[in-house]
């Protein structure tokens, strides 16, 4: 069926101008018709049935009756509101106040209790039930099909019906398609001014994303509007409720949770404190919020509001009046009453006094007539479809027809209609309102099914939208990068640059790790001081460092970790004493050390917390412990990865989801300090041993993850005595691999490996299926004998060699990494010189997700 052309408001007025009384269920239409009168009339000319009976423009029966019910009946607020809604809905559809009791499921003591209250107080519904229009008045009814049975009860015996829809077809104007919601909003505010605001209406889904964007944009341009934020949207009220909620939350609330409240109070809390517990925060700025939270349990709502007004330096008289209406002003603040207040504000529109001028903001789900020359329709998507509630007294098919008629009327308001839509969102087509499918002959699945005008929005004034002062300074190129920054950059270039711009909060896990690192450094410098120290005192020192981050439950666990972790660090150093000497290529920087400050001793060892910045390499970093010329150590308080996982996460050929280049970068530097030798990088995951340490079974070796750099290529290394010994170690005497290799001997092993290139394969089955493997088996059988164990022994040796290649680094690995590092630094400098990077970020592993826009998410 085609869309039926609607009569304009002017056409409707011309059709009804001669009548004594015009009835419609649409209050804005009645107001528009009354505005068109050019001479005084006795009594109302156009009205809704409820307006006529109650002598109010928009009676608020549901709210007023709810207030009466909670005053006169002892019922939970949500139940009271639900029953009021049910009773009024049934009353409207049937015309009978008591009709709800005819349905067994609703005939309950609570329903009867609410009915008794409704019958005992005045309401527009009761007035409507009792009101009658004089039979001698000439009455016109616009849109009779939209009248409920209760509305119809007011009608006289004779009246004329005016259909707002004609038999003519309405041709939809072209849809204007934009790439994002923000582009739609920009198009609106570039065409609306304070001068033409009175001529413009904007229709949108009130519960969708557009209202907040539109309201903010209009406010920013000083363009007046109405029909927008209601009583519950007041910033002061929202901040007050959030602060009350915070005060009744548990002690685990953190500064990040409080920041919106602080912002609403004009309080600036440092980003560094984001993850700290509010209750433990030592900050003068936070003291007013802390004091409010500590004392709110002793206050009534009225007293809490007075404290909040003093704290926020604003007056909330309307909120105080509403608390009086609800009977909450003198009641203590409790969780249950807070729930009731929040429910009430979300369920009911509290009337507010405001000037009705400027751009009219209309709700697509409640409006039919909009009396403005120019009307913008935003979205027109599936959320514009009405949802009919399934009630036994509702004829759902009739309701659907009414909503369909209402949609047709809504689309045709104004002399000029502009349909502004977003064709795609998050990479998916936006589905148009389902009524289009019902109204038009063609299937409507996307906005591309309409005549559409695409818009690639650009500002006409040539501005970028931001005020800025030109800067002539050229960026200084970077020469070195840390392993963490490198990992961030390869994962997401934009994340790397945001890290340079945006402050990061202190993290509890960083602070915890620093405590252990400080202890380890101090112990190497002053083992005698630690030997005489009170270990419980040290544990308390570290707990105080973490106090802003952890509550009592976590504190108990942390106390155990500190007590045991310190012992495990000390034990490792005692069992593996480092070699004290000066190393070229490292510098001691004045890093803070909480243990050194506690004991007032310096930490100046040339092997602990050593900094390097190697410009020829392009890397920089801090080494926890230069254990020996051929071994670097890093303390880790997190869970361990295997050596193969460490190597895998540092791959430059296929970047890992969690890239980590620490071992590669540090070994690349250390091989320049100690060239030509194998070098170990050891991760000591000491907290993995906590459970075993408590039971007395901890083996330090179990917490060490060692990756080794060999100064040969893997092909060269595979034929060395080191490789041969590694294949023979750690297996039983009867093991086929050991038996075969010992009988073969190193010299014969080396001759074969040095004369054959090791296959470039990733999988063990693939390796065993190569000519190389077959040749090695034949070679061994010729020299050891035609024994079955020789084949399995050589195959085991080959598989172990492949494992060793994936657990260590070799000369060609570090050469490739250094080239990769140069490329990344060049790329960073190119971005700094030219444009902000785009790239394809791994959005699951970023810190600044809210700052990163993608093609799919550019409308967010």
N, C-alpha and C positions, 0 to 999 in steps of 0.2 A: 504494500500500500504506500502511496506517496505521502509526504508530510503535508498536512492540511495547513493552508494559509490562515494565520490568526488575524483577528480584527485588532487593530491598534487601539490604544487607550482612547485616542481621539475619536476613532470610529465608534467605540463602545459608548462614549459619552454622547455622541450625536444620536445613537440609537435609544438612549435611556433618558435624555434630557427632559422629556415631557412627563416623566413619572413622578409621583409623590415620594416614592421610596425605592431605592435600588439595593438589593441584597446580593452579596458575594461572600464566599468564605475566605477570600484573599484580602487581608487587611491593607497591604500597600495599594491594591487596586482601588479599594474604597476611598483611601486617602487621595489618590490621584484623581479620581472622579470628582471628589469634593473640591479639589483645587481648581477645577475647570469651571466651577460655577461663576457666572459673571454678575449675579445679583443675589441679595440675601434670600434665604429660604427659612421657613418656620420648621424647626425640628431638624432631624438628620435627613440628609439626602441619600447618601450611600453609606452602607455599614455592613459589618458582618453580623450574623445572628447574635453572637455573644456580645459584641459591641453594643448592639441595640438594646439587648435585655439588661446588661449590667451597667450600661452607660460608662464604659471604659474602652479605650482604644485597643488595648491588648490585655485582657484579664490574665492573671497568672494563677489559675486555680490549682494547678498541680503543686506548685510551691506553697501557696497559702494553705491548702488543705493538708499538706505534709506537716507544716509547722503546727497546725491545729492537732494533728494526730499525735505527734511526739510530745505535745503538751498534755493532752487529755488521756492518752493510752500508753501503757507501758509496753512498748515494742522496740526491738532493735531498729535503728534508723534505716538500714537497707531494706528490711522487711516492710517497714511502714511505707517507704517510698514506692516499693514494688507493688504493694496492694493498692495504694492510691492510684498508680498508673493503670493497673488492671481494671479497677472499678470505673474510673473515668472513661477508659477506652470502651468498655462494655456498655456503659451508659450512653456514650455518643453513638455507637453502632446500632443499638437496639432501641434507644429512646426511653429505656426503663432503668431507673436507678437501682432496682433490686434484681435485675436480670442475671447478674453474676452468680446469684445463689442457685440458679437453675442448673448450673454445671457442677456436678458432684465434687470434682477435684478442688473447686474453689470455695465450696460451702464449708468454711472452717470457722472456728471461734475467732481467730484473728481477723478474718475477712469481715465477719459480723461486727466486731469491735470497731474496725475502721469505718464500716458503713454507718454505724451509729454516730460517729463523730462527724462524718460528711453530712449527714442529715440534720445535724444540730447547728451547723454554722452556715453563714451566708456564702454563696459562691456564684459565679457566672453560670455554671451548669444548672444550679437550682433556679436561678432567675430565668434562664432560658426555658426550663421546663414549665414555668408558670406564666411566661409572657405570651401575649396574643396581640396580633396586629389588627387594627380596626378594619372591618370588611369594606368600609367605604373608601379606603386608600387605594390608589392605583400603584401596584407593586410590580417591579421587574426583577427577575432572578437571573443573574449571570452565572452560567456554569452549574446548572442544577444537579448534574450527575456527581458533582463533588461534595454535595451536601450530605451530611450524616443524617441518621434518623432523628437525632435530637435537634439538629439544625432545621429539619423539615417541620418539626412540631410547631415552629413559630409562624409558618406560612399561612396566609389567609386562604379562604376557600377558592378564590380566583386570583390568578397572577399570570403574568406573561413571562415566558422563558426566552432568554437571549443566549444564543450559542456563541461563545467566543471564537469558535473555529468555523471557517467557511468551507464550501465545497471545492474551492480552488486549491491548486497545488502550490506549495512554497518551494522555490528552488534555493537550495543551500548556497550561500556565498562560498568562495574558495577558502580553504583552511590554510592558515599561515604556519608553516612548519619550521621549528627552531631546533638547534642542536642540544639545547639544555634549558633547564628551568630559569637559570640566571639570565640567559639571553632573552627569554620571554619577559622577564621583569624589567630588564634594561629597555626593551622595546616599549613597554608601558610607560615608564617614567620619562622616556625621551619624547613622548607624545602627550603627556599630561602635565599641566602647569597649574599653579595656584589660580590663574585667571580662568581656565576652562574647567576647573575641578567640579563645578556645580553641574556641568553637562555630561559627566562621565560616571558610568557604573562599571564595576568589575565583578563578574560572577565566577565563583570558584568553589571547590570542595572545602568546606570550612575545617574539616579534619585532616586535610592534606598538607603538603609542604608549601603551597603557594602563599597562604595568608601571612605567615611570618616574614617571608621574603618581600612581599608587597608592602606590608606595613612598615618594615624597616626602610625600604627604598623611598617610600613617600615621606616618612619622617625626615630622612636625610636631605630631601629636597624641599622641606618645609611646605609640603602640599597637604592641605587639610583633608581629612577623610573621616567617615563614621560607618558604623555597622561592623567595626572590627573588634578589637580586644574588649572583653567583658570584665566584670567585677573580679573574677578569679584570675584574670591575666595581669592584674596590677603587680608590678615588679616588687613593691614593698611587701605586699601580702605573700607573694611566692617566697620571697627571702625569709619572711617571718616563719612560714610553715616549714621551710627546709631547715631553719635553725632549730625549731622545736623538734623536728624529726632527728636531727643530729644529736640534740641533747638527750634524747631517749634511746639513741643507738648504743651499742656496746662500746667498750673502750678501745676497740680496734680501728676506729675511724682515723683516717690518715689526712694529712694536709691536702693531698690531691682531691679527696672527697669533699673537703671544706672549701676549696678554692672558689667555686661559684657563689657560695654564701659570702665569703670574704669580699669578693668582687662587688656583690650587691650592697655591701656595707661600706664600700670605699676603702677596704683594707688590702694592702699589697703584701702578700706572703712570698718570700724568696723561692725561686724554682728549686734551689738546692734542698729545700725541706719537703719536697713533694711526697716522698715515701715515708716520712716520719709520722709517728703516732701523734695526734693532736694533743692528747693528754700529757705526753712527755716532752712536748716542744718547749724549748726555752726561747721565747721570742716576745718582745714587748708588743709587737703588732698583733700577735695572736691572743694576748691576755684578755681582751674584752670578750672574745668568743668563748674562751676557756671558762671565764667567770660566769657567763650566761649559762653554759652547759652544766656547770657545777651546781648552780642554785635553782635551776628551773623546777626541780622536783618539789621545791617549797612554795611555788607561786601558783596563783590562779591564772586563767587565761588573760584576764584583764591586767593583772600585775605583770605578767610576762610581756604583754603588748606594750605596756608603759615602759618597761626596761628596754624593749626593742626600739621604741621610738627615740629614747635617749641615745641608744647606741648608734642608730642609723641617721639621727638628726632629721627625721621626717615625721609628719603627722598622719595617722591612719584612723581618723575619726569614723570613716565609713565602715572600716573593719570592726571597730569597737561597737558601733551600732548593730552590726550584724551578729556579733557575739551576744549582745543583749537579746536580740530577737530569738536566737537559738537557745538562750538560757545557759550559755557557757561562760559568760564573763566572770562569774563568781565561783566557777568550778575549778578544782585543781587540774593542772595539766597532767593527763595520763595518756598512755598509748591508745587505749580504747576511745577516749574522747578525741584524740588526734585523728584516729581512723574515721570517726563519725564526721568531723569537720571537713576532712579531705574529701570524703564521699559526697557530702552536701555540696561543696563548691564545684565538684565535677559533675553532679547530677542536675543542678538547677541553675538557671540564669538569674542572678540577683540583679534587680533593677538598679540602674545608676543614672544620675543626671548628667547629660552631656549635650553639647550643641550639635544638632543634626545639620551639618554643613560640610561641603567638600565632596570628594569622591565617595560614592556609595559602594560599599563592599557588601555583596550579597552572597548568600549561601546557596549553592546549586541544589542542595537537597531539601531546602525548605522554601525557596522562592519560586514564584511563578511570574509575577509582574514586576518590572523594574522601570520606573518612570524617568528615564534619562535619554537624551538624544543619541548618545554614543555609548554602546555597551561592548565591553571586552569579555570574552568567554575564555577562561584559562583551563587548559587540561582536556576537558571533555572526554575523559577516559572512563574506564570501567567503574571507578569510584563514584561516578555521577549516578549510577544505577541505584534506585531505591531498594531497600531490603524490607520485604513485607514480613512482619512478625506473625508466626503461626499461632493464632488464637481461635478458639472454637466459634466465637461470635463474628469473626472477620471473614468476609467473602474475598478470598485472595485473588480470584480472577478479576473481580470488580475493582479491587485495589490496584492491581497491575494496570488495568485499563485507565484508571484515574491518573496514575503516575505517568503513563504514556502520553495522555492528553496534556498533563502539566508540563512535560518535557517539551512537547511541540510548542506550547505557548511561551515557555521560557526562552527558547532559541530565537524568538522573533521580536524581542524587545528592542526598542529604540529605532531611530531612523537609519542608523548605521550599526551593523553587527560585525564584530571582528572575532573570528575563531582562532585562537592562538594555541597551538598544540606542540607537543614534543613527540616526534615520530618514533624515536628509539630511546631506551634508557638501559644502562648497564649492558649494552650490546644486544638487547632484546627489543622486538617491536612492541610499542605501547598499544594496548587493545582499546579501541574506542568504546564509548558508552554502549551498553548492550541494546539500548532503545533504537539506535541507528539500524541495527540488524532487524528489529521488528518493524520499523517504519519504511525501510527501503526494500525494493525488490531484490537487489543484489546482496550477496553475502558480504558483510563488512567485518573484516578481520584485523585490518591495520588502517592507519590514516592514509596510506598510499592508495587505498581504494576510493578515496575522494579526489576531487580536483584540489591540488595542493600547490601552494606557492612556497618554495624553500627559501629560507633566509640564512645567510651566513653573516651574522651581525658584526658590524664594525662601527666604532664611534665616528660620527660625522665631523666632529671638531678636531680629529686627528690626535686627541689625547690618549694616554694609556690608561686613564682611570686612577692614577696615583700621582700625588704631588711629589716632586723630586727635584733636587738640585743637581745639576750636571757635575760630574767628577772627572777631572782631567788626568788623574794619576793612573799610571799603567800598573796592572797587577804584577807583583813580584813572583817569578816562577818558583815553584817548590823544587827542592833538590832531593829530599829524603821523605820517607813515609814510614809510619809504624805498621806493625803487622795487623793491628786491630783496624786502623784506617784503611789499609789495603783490602782487608776482608770486607769491610763496609762498602768500599768503592766498587769492587767487582760484583758484589751482590746487587747494588743499586747506586749508581752515580749520584742521583739526587739526594739520597740519604746521606751520602758522604758530605755533600755541600751543606745540607741542613745541619749536620753535626758541627760545622764550622760557625754556623749562625745562631743556633738555638741552644740556650742553656739546658744542661741536663741535670736532673736531680741526683742527690746522693743516693746510692743504692745500699741496702742492707748487706747484700752478698759481697759488694766491694769492700764495705767497712769491715765485715767479718774476715775476708781474705787478708785485708791489710793488717789486722791484728796478728794473725798467724805469721805473716811475712815479717812484721816488726820484731816479733819474738825470735824468729829464726835468725834474722840479721844480728840482733843484739846478742844472741847466744854464741854465735861465731866470734863476735868481738869481745864478749865478757862472760865466758863460761863460768868463771869463779863467782861472779855476782849472782847468776841464776842458781848455782849450786847452793848458795846460802839463802836464797829468796824464799819467801812464803808463797807456795804455789797457789793457795786459795786467794791470796792478795792479788796475784796476777790475773786469776780468773775473774775476780770482781772488777778489776781494772778494765778488762775487755768487755764484760757485761755492761759496764757503765757506758762504754763507747757505743754499744748496740742498743742501749735503753730507748732512744727515740724511735727505734724501728720495731721492737718486738714486745709482745704482751707477756704476761706471766707464764702462760702455757708454753709458748715458744722459748721463753727464758730458761725454763727447766731443762729443755733439750739442749739448748745452747750451752748451758753451764757444763753439761757432760761432755759436749764436743770440745769445749775449750780445755777442760781438765785433762782429757785423754789426748787431744790433739797436740798439746804442748809436750807431753811425754813422748809421743811418737816422733815429733820433730827432733827433740833432744836425742832420742835413741838413734835416729838415723845418722846424725852428725857425729855422735860418739863412735858408732860402728863404722862410719865411713868418713874419717877426718879429712877435710879439704886441705889442699896444698896452698899454703900462704905464700904468695909472691906477687910482684907487680906484673901486670899484663899490658902489653901495648894495645892500643885501640880502645881502651876503656877509660872512663872518667867517673870519679865519685862526685855526684851532685848532692846538694843539701836536701835530701828528701826527709820529710817529717817521720819521726819514729816515736810512737806513744810510750814504748817501753823505755827507750833512752831518756825521754823527758821525765818519766816516773822515777828513774834511778839517777837522773842528772849525770849521765855518762855519755861521752861521745861515741859515735859509731863511724869509724874511719878505716875499716879493713879494706884493702884493695881488691877483695874478692866477693864482697856482698853488695847487692843492689847496685851493680855497675852499669853505667849508661854508655851506650855507644851511638854515634851518629856518623855513618860511613857514607860520605858523599860519592865516592867512586862506585859504591854498590847501589846507593839510592835508598838505604834502609837505616832505621834507627830503632832503639828499644832499650829496655832495662832487663838485665839478667839478674835473677834472684841470687844465684851463687855460681861463680866460676870455680867449680869444684876442683878442676885440675886443668892443665893445658889442653887436655883432650876430652874434657867432660863438662858440659853446662847442665845446671839443675834448675828446675822450675817447680815451686811448691804449688799444689793445686788442692783447694778445699772442696772441689766438686767431684763428681763421680768420674771414674777412669774410662778412657777409651783404650782399645787395644792399639798396638803399634801399627797394624794394618789400617785401622780406622784413622789414625793420625795422618798416615801417608795419603789415604784416600781423600781426606778432607782438605788436603793441600794441593790436590790435583789442579793443574793449570790447563789441562786439555778439556776436561769436563768439570766446570765449577760446581762444587758441592752445594747443597741447600744451606749448609752451615759452614762456609769456608773458614779455614784456619791455617794461616801461613807462618805461625810463630816458629816452629821447629826449623822449617826451611830457611827463613830469613836469618835466624840466629846462627845456624850452621854456616850459611853463606858468609856471614861476617867472620865467624871464628876460624874458618878455613884460611882466611887471609891473615889472621893472627898466628895461626899454627899450620902453615901450609904443608901439604904432602903427607898428612897423617890421618888415620881414621879418627873421627870425633863423635862422641856420644852426646845426644840431647836426652835428658832424663826428666820425666814428669813424676813427681812424688805425690800420689793421691792418698795422703796420710789418713783422711777421714774415712776412707774405705775400710780401714782396719779397726775402727772404734769398737765394733761388736767383739772382734777377736781379742782386742786389747783388754776388754773388760773381763773376758774369760781366761786371759793369760795365754792365748795361743797365737798371738799376732806374729807374723813373719814379715819383716820389712820388705823383703823382695817381692812379696805379693802385691805391694802397692806401687811398685816401680814400673813405669812404661818407658822402655828405652828404644829410641830410633838412632841408628848409626849412619854417619856419612862416611863413605869409602871413596878415596881419591882416584879410583879407577872407574871406568865404565862397568856396567854389570857384566858384559861379555868378558872383560878382562878379569874382573873379580871372581867370576864363577870358577876359574881355573886355579885360584890361589890356594895356598895351604890353609888360609883362614876359612875359606868356603868349605874345603874338604873336612877340616876339623869340626865345623858347625854341623855338617851332615852326619858326622860320626858321634857327636855328643848327644847325651840325653836319651839314648835308646838302650834297650836291654842287650845282653851278650848274644842272645839268640835271634835278635832282630835281623831280618833278611837284609836290610839296607846296610847296617853296620858290618855284618859278616861279608857281604859282597865287596864293600869298599875296602875293608882291611885286607882281604885277599887280593883285590885288584892293586892296591897300593897307590900312594899319592902320585908317584911319577907317571904311571900309566893313566891315571885319572886326568892329570894335568895335560898330558900329551893329547888326549882326545878333546878336552874342553878348549884348549888353546888352538886346536886345529879345526874346530867347527863353530859356526856362529849360532848362538842360542836363539831359538825362534822367538819372534815378536808376537806372542799370543797372550791372552788374558786368562783363559780357562785351562784347568788341568787336563780335562778330557781332550781338549784340542791339542795340548802339548804332546800327550801320549800318542796322538794319531799322526804325528809328523815323522818324516824320514829321519830327522835328527834323533828322535827317541829310538826308532828301530835300529839305527846305526849304532847307537850307544849300547843297546842291549846285545847286539851281535858282537860288538867289540869286547864287552865284558865276558860274554860266554866263551869267546875264543881264548881268553886269558885265564878265567877262573874255572871254567868247565861248564858242560851242558847240564847245569842244575836248574831246577825249577825256581829255587829261591833267588837266583841271579836276576831273572826277569823282574820279579816283584821288587827286589832290592834296588835295581836301577830305576824302575818306575817310581818307587818311593823317593829316591834321591832327586829325581827330576821334579817331582811335585813339591818337595821341600825347598828346592832352589827357587821355584816360582813363588812360594810363600815368602822366602827371604827377600826376593826382589820387591815384593809388595809391602815389606815391613821396614825397609831401609831406604836411604838415599845414596845415589851414586854420582859420579862426576858429571855425567850428561844431564842428570836431573837438576843439579844446581846451576849448570850452565844455562839450561832452558829457563829455569826460574829467574835467573838474573836478567835474561833478555825480556822475559815477561814483565819483570819489575820495571825495567826501563820503558817498556811500551805503556804501562799504566801511568807512570809519572808523566810521560809525554802527553798522554790523553788528558790527564787532569789539567795540565798547563794549557792544552788546546782549548778545553772548556772554559778555563779562566780567561783566556784571551778572546774567545769568540762568543759562545752562547751557552745558556744553561743546558745541562745534559738532559736527554730524555731517556733512552734506553728501555729495557724491559726488566723492571725490578721484580725480585722475588718478594712479593708483598706479604708473605707469611713470616718473613724474617726481618722486618724493619721496625725502627723505633718511631719514626715520624709518619706513621700511616695517614694521619689526618691531614698532613701537608702534601701528600703525594697524590696527584691527579693522574688518572689514566684515560685513555680514549673512552673506555666504557664507563668510567666513574667521573667524567668531567662535569656532570650535572650535580654532583653531590655538594 
